[in-house]
Protein backbone atom coordinates (compact mmCIF):
# COMPACT_ATOMS: atom_id res chain seq x y z
CA UNK A 1 0.00 0.00 0.00
CA UNK A 2 1.32 3.43 -0.96
CA UNK A 3 1.26 6.30 1.52
CA UNK A 4 1.99 9.99 0.92
CA UNK A 5 3.54 12.23 3.57
CA UNK A 6 5.04 15.72 3.64
CA UNK A 7 8.32 16.43 5.42
CA UNK A 8 9.09 20.02 6.48
CA UNK A 9 12.46 21.33 5.32
CA UNK A 10 14.27 24.68 5.66
CA UNK A 11 11.88 27.42 6.85
CA UNK A 12 8.82 26.63 4.75
CA UNK A 13 9.61 23.90 2.19
CA UNK A 14 7.93 20.52 1.95
CA UNK A 15 9.55 17.34 0.68
CA UNK A 16 6.77 15.04 -0.54
CA UNK A 17 7.41 11.32 -0.02
CA UNK A 18 5.50 8.34 -1.39
CA UNK A 19 6.37 5.05 0.30
CA UNK A 20 5.35 1.45 0.77
CA UNK A 21 6.78 -0.97 3.33
CA UNK A 22 10.24 -0.98 1.80
CA UNK A 23 10.85 1.81 -0.70
CA UNK A 24 10.22 5.52 -1.12
CA UNK A 25 10.10 8.22 -3.79
CA UNK A 26 10.84 11.84 -2.84
CA UNK A 27 9.86 14.99 -4.68
CA UNK A 28 12.10 18.08 -4.47
CA UNK A 29 14.32 17.08 -1.53
CA UNK A 30 16.31 20.29 -1.29
CA UNK A 31 17.55 19.45 2.20
CA UNK A 32 18.64 15.80 2.48
CA UNK A 33 18.91 15.73 6.29
CA UNK A 34 15.23 15.44 7.30
CA UNK A 35 14.59 12.94 4.53
CA UNK A 36 17.54 10.72 5.48
CA UNK A 37 16.50 10.78 9.14
CA UNK A 38 12.91 9.88 8.27
CA UNK A 39 13.88 7.06 5.88
CA UNK A 40 16.48 5.57 8.19
CA UNK A 41 14.12 5.67 11.17
CA UNK A 42 11.71 3.49 9.19
CA UNK A 43 14.25 1.30 7.43
CA UNK A 44 13.17 2.46 3.98
CA UNK A 45 15.28 2.62 0.83
CA UNK A 46 15.03 5.68 -1.41
CA UNK A 47 14.39 4.41 -4.93
CA UNK A 48 13.92 7.67 -6.81
CA UNK A 49 13.93 11.45 -6.60
CA UNK A 50 11.70 13.64 -8.79
CA UNK A 51 12.76 17.24 -9.38
CA UNK A 52 10.44 19.99 -10.60
CA UNK A 53 12.97 22.74 -11.38
CA UNK A 54 16.51 23.87 -10.84
CA UNK A 55 16.29 26.08 -7.74
CA UNK A 56 18.64 24.99 -4.99
CA UNK A 57 15.96 24.55 -2.32
CA UNK A 58 14.53 21.79 -4.54
CA UNK A 59 17.75 20.14 -5.78
CA UNK A 60 20.22 20.52 -2.93
CA UNK A 61 19.84 16.96 -1.69
CA UNK A 62 20.42 15.18 -4.99
CA UNK A 63 24.09 14.33 -4.67
CA UNK A 64 23.98 13.26 -1.02
CA UNK A 65 20.91 11.10 -1.62
CA UNK A 66 22.42 9.44 -4.69
CA UNK A 67 25.60 8.69 -2.77
CA UNK A 68 23.74 7.21 0.20
CA UNK A 69 20.97 5.27 -1.57
CA UNK A 70 22.04 4.91 -5.21
CA UNK A 71 18.64 6.30 -6.18
CA UNK A 72 17.57 7.47 -9.62
CA UNK A 73 17.12 11.23 -10.05
CA UNK A 74 14.52 12.36 -12.61
CA UNK A 75 14.68 16.03 -13.57
CA UNK A 76 14.24 18.61 -16.33
CA UNK A 77 16.98 19.05 -18.90
CA UNK A 78 19.00 21.73 -17.14
CA UNK A 79 22.74 21.52 -16.40
CA UNK A 80 22.23 23.49 -13.18
CA UNK A 81 20.52 20.45 -11.61
CA UNK A 82 23.10 18.16 -9.96
CA UNK A 83 23.09 14.38 -9.87
CA UNK A 84 20.54 13.75 -12.64
CA UNK A 85 20.32 10.17 -13.90
CA UNK A 86 17.21 10.51 -16.10
CA UNK A 87 16.14 13.63 -18.01
CA UNK A 88 12.38 13.96 -18.47
CA UNK A 89 10.24 16.32 -20.54
CA UNK A 90 6.64 17.43 -20.62
CA UNK A 91 4.54 14.71 -22.24
CA UNK A 92 6.69 11.87 -20.89
CA UNK A 93 5.36 9.06 -18.73
CA UNK A 94 7.53 7.97 -15.82
CA UNK A 95 7.08 4.40 -14.58
CA UNK A 96 8.78 3.12 -11.42
CA UNK A 97 9.03 -0.51 -10.32
CA UNK A 98 9.81 -0.02 -6.61
CA UNK A 99 7.52 1.25 -5.31
CA UNK A 100 5.21 0.64 -8.27
CA UNK A 101 4.19 4.10 -9.46
CA UNK A 102 3.34 5.96 -12.65
CA UNK A 103 3.49 9.69 -13.30
CA UNK A 104 2.59 11.81 -16.29
CA UNK A 105 5.05 14.67 -16.73
CA UNK A 106 3.55 18.09 -17.52
CA UNK A 107 5.62 21.08 -18.63
CA UNK A 108 4.60 23.99 -16.39
CA UNK A 109 6.99 26.85 -17.22
CA UNK A 110 6.53 30.31 -15.77
CA UNK A 111 8.25 30.37 -12.39
CA UNK A 112 11.24 28.97 -14.28
CA UNK A 113 11.44 27.91 -17.90
CA UNK A 114 12.48 24.35 -17.03
CA UNK A 115 9.64 23.74 -14.56
CA UNK A 116 7.88 20.36 -14.70
CA UNK A 117 5.00 18.92 -12.67
CA UNK A 118 4.40 15.24 -11.95
CA UNK A 119 0.83 13.92 -12.06
CA UNK A 120 -0.15 10.56 -10.64
CA UNK A 121 -2.05 8.68 -7.96
CA UNK A 122 -4.57 11.48 -7.59
CA UNK A 123 -1.97 14.19 -7.06
CA UNK A 124 -0.02 16.85 -8.90
CA UNK A 125 3.43 17.66 -7.55
CA UNK A 126 3.62 21.19 -8.88
CA UNK A 127 6.71 22.56 -7.16
CA UNK A 128 6.53 26.36 -7.28
CA UNK A 129 3.89 26.70 -10.01
CA UNK A 130 0.81 26.62 -7.76
CA UNK A 131 0.87 27.30 -4.02
CA UNK A 132 -1.96 27.13 -1.53
CA UNK A 133 -4.05 30.14 -2.61
CA UNK A 134 -1.12 31.45 -4.68
CA UNK A 135 1.42 30.81 -7.44
CA UNK A 136 5.13 31.17 -7.99
CA UNK A 137 6.86 34.39 -8.94
CA UNK A 138 7.79 34.84 -12.59
CA UNK A 139 11.56 34.56 -12.34
CA UNK A 140 12.07 33.40 -15.94
CA UNK A 141 8.72 33.10 -17.72
CA UNK A 142 6.19 35.81 -18.52
CA UNK A 143 2.50 36.15 -17.67
CA UNK A 144 1.32 34.42 -20.83
CA UNK A 145 3.61 31.45 -20.21
CA UNK A 146 2.48 31.01 -16.61
CA UNK A 147 -1.19 31.51 -17.49
CA UNK A 148 -0.92 28.68 -20.03
CA UNK A 149 0.65 26.42 -17.40
CA UNK A 150 -2.10 27.25 -14.92
CA UNK A 151 -4.75 26.55 -17.55
CA UNK A 152 -3.19 23.12 -18.09
CA UNK A 153 -3.40 22.44 -14.36
CA UNK A 154 -6.97 23.77 -14.24
CA UNK A 155 -7.93 21.11 -16.79
CA UNK A 156 -7.16 18.27 -14.36
CA UNK A 157 -9.94 16.63 -12.32
CA UNK A 158 -11.22 18.81 -9.48
CA UNK A 159 -10.37 16.11 -6.94
CA UNK A 160 -6.65 16.29 -7.82
CA UNK A 161 -4.58 16.93 -4.70
CA UNK A 162 -2.30 19.97 -5.01
CA UNK A 163 1.10 19.08 -3.56
CA UNK A 164 3.25 22.18 -3.77
CA UNK A 165 6.65 22.80 -2.29
CA UNK A 166 6.11 25.64 0.20
CA UNK A 167 3.86 26.47 3.14
CA UNK A 168 2.80 29.94 1.98
CA UNK A 169 -0.95 29.48 2.30
CA UNK A 170 -1.84 31.89 5.11
CA UNK A 171 0.11 34.80 3.60
CA UNK A 172 -1.44 34.04 0.22
CA UNK A 173 -4.91 34.10 1.77
CA UNK A 174 -4.16 37.53 3.24
CA UNK A 175 -3.39 38.81 -0.25
CA UNK A 176 -6.38 37.05 -1.80
CA UNK A 177 -8.65 38.85 0.67
CA UNK A 178 -7.53 42.21 -0.78
CA UNK A 179 -9.09 41.19 -4.11
CA UNK A 180 -11.80 38.77 -3.02
CA UNK A 181 -12.60 39.39 0.63
CA UNK A 182 -16.30 38.61 0.26
CA UNK A 183 -15.74 35.14 -1.22
CA UNK A 184 -17.41 32.67 1.19
CA UNK A 185 -15.12 29.83 0.09
CA UNK A 186 -12.06 31.98 0.85
CA UNK A 187 -13.44 32.95 4.27
CA UNK A 188 -14.00 29.30 5.14
CA UNK A 189 -10.57 28.34 3.82
CA UNK A 190 -8.94 30.92 6.05
CA UNK A 191 -10.77 29.57 9.11
CA UNK A 192 -9.76 26.00 8.31
CA UNK A 193 -6.15 26.69 7.36
CA UNK A 194 -5.48 28.93 10.36
CA UNK A 195 -6.77 26.14 12.59
CA UNK A 196 -4.48 23.67 10.82
CA UNK A 197 -1.40 25.82 11.38
CA UNK A 198 -2.37 26.50 15.00
CA UNK A 199 -2.27 22.72 15.54
CA UNK A 200 1.13 22.52 13.84
CA UNK A 201 -0.34 20.80 10.77
CA UNK A 202 0.23 21.64 7.10
CA UNK A 203 -2.41 23.36 4.99
CA UNK A 204 -1.46 21.02 2.15
CA UNK A 205 -2.31 19.14 0.10
CA UNK A 206 -5.30 21.15 -1.00
CA UNK A 207 -7.51 20.16 -3.92
CA UNK A 208 -7.84 21.67 -7.35
CA UNK A 209 -11.51 22.35 -6.61
CA UNK A 210 -10.52 24.40 -3.56
CA UNK A 211 -7.86 26.30 -5.48
CA UNK A 212 -10.29 27.08 -8.31
CA UNK A 213 -12.74 28.46 -5.73
CA UNK A 214 -10.29 30.52 -3.65
CA UNK A 215 -6.96 31.06 -5.42
CA UNK A 216 -7.01 34.29 -7.45
CA UNK A 217 -4.22 33.01 -9.68
CA UNK A 218 -6.47 30.17 -10.86
CA UNK A 219 -9.50 32.45 -11.22
CA UNK A 220 -8.25 34.72 -13.99
CA UNK A 221 -11.14 33.65 -16.22
CA UNK A 222 -13.71 34.65 -13.57
CA UNK A 223 -15.75 37.83 -13.88
CA UNK A 224 -14.62 39.41 -10.60
CA UNK A 225 -10.93 38.91 -11.43
CA UNK A 226 -11.50 40.29 -14.94
CA UNK A 227 -13.17 43.35 -13.37
CA UNK A 228 -10.18 43.81 -11.05
CA UNK A 229 -7.75 43.62 -13.98
CA UNK A 230 -9.82 46.08 -16.02
CA UNK A 231 -9.54 48.60 -13.19
CA UNK A 232 -5.84 47.92 -12.67
CA UNK A 233 -5.05 48.21 -16.40
CA UNK A 234 -7.56 51.04 -16.94
CA UNK A 235 -9.12 49.41 -20.00
CA UNK A 236 -11.92 46.96 -20.70
CA UNK A 237 -11.78 43.33 -21.81
CA UNK A 238 -8.23 42.30 -20.90
CA UNK A 239 -7.07 38.95 -22.29
CA UNK A 240 -6.86 36.07 -19.81
CA UNK A 241 -3.08 36.27 -19.54
CA UNK A 242 -3.37 40.01 -18.90
CA UNK A 243 -5.81 39.33 -16.08
CA UNK A 244 -3.33 36.88 -14.61
CA UNK A 245 -0.52 39.40 -15.08
CA UNK A 246 -2.48 42.11 -13.24
CA UNK A 247 -3.06 39.74 -10.30
CA UNK A 248 0.61 38.74 -10.26
CA UNK A 249 1.71 42.40 -10.35
CA UNK A 250 -0.63 43.22 -7.46
CA UNK A 251 0.80 40.34 -5.42
CA UNK A 252 4.37 41.43 -6.17
CA UNK A 253 3.55 44.98 -4.99
CA UNK A 254 1.80 43.58 -1.89
CA UNK A 255 4.85 41.43 -1.07
CA UNK A 256 7.17 44.42 -1.50
CA UNK A 257 5.09 46.54 0.88
CA UNK A 258 5.05 43.97 3.69
CA UNK A 259 7.33 44.68 6.67
N, C-alpha and C positions, 0 to 999 in steps of 0.2 A: 504494500500500500504506500502510495506517495503522499508526503506531507510537505506543506509549504510553511516556512517561517521567515521572519525578518530579523536580522541582527543589526543593532545600532553600531555605527562606526563614526569616528571623528565627532564633530559637534552635532551633525544633523543628517548624516548619510544613513541609508539602509543597504545592507547586503541581503539580497533575497536568496534563500537556499531551499531547493527541493531535495528531499531525501527519502530513501526507503530504509530497510533495516541494515544495509551495508554500505551504500554509496550515496554520494551527494553531488549536486550541481549548484554552482554559485553564480549569481549574476552581479557584475560590477563590484568585485571585492577590492576596493581601493586600499583598505587597511587589512593586511593578512592576519594580524594578531587576534582579533576577536573571532575570526572564522576558524583559525587553527585551534584555538582553545575550545571552541564549541564542538568541532569535529572530533578532536582527540578525547574530549570528555565522554563522547558517545561511541567511540571506537569506529567512526565512519571514515571511509576513504573518499577523497575528492576526485571524482571522475572527470569533471569538465568545468570550465569557467566560460561564461558568456559575457562579452563586453559590448556595451552599447555605443561608446564613443571614446575619443582619445584623452579626455581630461584625466589628470593624475589621480583625482579622488575616486575614479572608477577603475583605473588600471594599475595602481601602485602595488597591488599584491601579486601581480602575475608571475614575476620571476621567482619570488619566494615560494609561492604555491606550486609552481612547476617543479622546483628543486625538491620540495618536501614530498609531493604526492605523485609526480610524473603525470599530472593531469593534462588533458587537451585544453587549449585556449582558443576559442572561436571569437573572431573580432572583425571589424571593418578593415578594409584595405588602406591602412595608414601606417607609415613607418614610425610614427611617434608612439605607437602602441607596442610595449615590450612583450616578449615571450610568446608571440602568436604562433600557434601550430596549424591553424586552419583559418583561412580568409573566407568570409561569407559576404554575400551581397543581397540587397533587396530582391525578393522573388525566390530565393533559395529555400529549400526545406532541410532542416537539420534533424537528423535522427540519431539518437543515442541508445546504446545497448544496455549500459549499466549506470544509473537506473534506466529502465526503458521509457524514453520520452521522445516527443516529436514537437518541433517548433517550426512555424512559418516565419521567415525573416522579412520584415517590412522596412524599406528605406523611409526614414522619418527625418530628413534634413531640416535645418532651421536654426536650432541651438548651435550645432556644428554641421558642417557639410557631410561629414562621414557618419552621422548618427543613424543607427539601426534600432529597431524594436523587435522583440522576440514574442511571438504569439503562440500559445499552446496551453492545453489543460485548463481552459477557462480564464486564462490570464493574458495580459499584455505587460511585458517588462519594458517600460518605455523610457527608462533612464531619466534624462532631463528634458524630454519633449513635453509631457504633461505632468503637472504636479497636482496634489490635492487642491482644487479650486484655483489652479494657476497653470502657468507654462514656463518653459525655460526662456532665458534671455536670448536675443538674437546676436550671438557672438560672431557667427560667420554667415548665416543665411539672411535673407530679407523677409519681409512680411508675407509676400506672395508664396515663397518657398515654405515657410512655416504653416501658413494657412492651408496649403495643399496637404501637408503632413497631418494636420489636425483633422482635415476632412476625411483622410484615409482612416484615421483612428475612429472618427465618428461613425463610419460605416460598419464597424464591428457590432456584434450583438450587444444589446443594452446590458445584459448580465455579465459581460466581460469585467473581470477584476483588474483595476488599474494599480499596477505595482511600480511605482516610481521610486526614484533613488534618494529623495530628501524629504524630511519632515518639515515642510514649509506651510502646512495647511492653515494654521490659525492666522498667520500673517496674511496669507492670501485671502482668507475670508474677510479680514479687516479691509483690505483694498476692495474686494468685490462689493462690500456694503456701500462704498462711496458711489458706485454705479447702480446698485441693484438692491438697496436696503429694504425695500418693501417686498422682496421675493420670499414667500412663505417657506419654500424649500431651503433657501439659504439661511433663514432664521433658525429653522430646525436643525440644519447641519451644524451651525455654530454651537447650538446647545449640546448636541451629541458629541461633537469633536472636542469641545472644551472639557466635557466630562471625561472623555477618554484620556486626554492629556493629564488631567488632575489625578487620575488613577495610575499614571505612569505608563499608559498603553498607547500604541501608535494610532494615528487616524487612518492608517492605510492597512490593507488595500481598500480603496473605495470601489465603486462600480461606474461603468460608463454611463448608466442611466442617471446616477447622482451627479456626475460631472456635467452632463448635458443639461441638467436642471439648475445647477448652481454655479458652474465655472464660467465666468464671462469669456474666457478665451476659447471655449467650445460653443459659445452662443452667438457667434458673430453673424449668423444668418437670422437671428431673432429680431423682431421689430424694435424692442426697446434698446438693444445694442446698436442697431442701425440708426435709431434716433439720436443716441449719444454721439455716434461718430459724425453724423450730419452736423450736430452742434459744434463738435470739436474741430471739424474741418471747414465749417462755415459754408457748406454747400450740400445740396440734396443728393440722394441716390448714390452714395458711395458704393463701390464694388466690394464684394465680400472680403477680399484681402485688405482693402483700405479700412474697413470696419475693424478687422483684426489689428491692423497697424495702429489705429487710433487707440484701441484698448491697451496694446503693448506700450505705446508711448506714454499713456496716462499712468500705467503701472511703473514705468521707469522713473517718471517724475515723482511719483508717490514714494518710491524707494529712496530716491535722492534726498527727499525732504525729511525723511525719518531721522530722529536723533541717533 
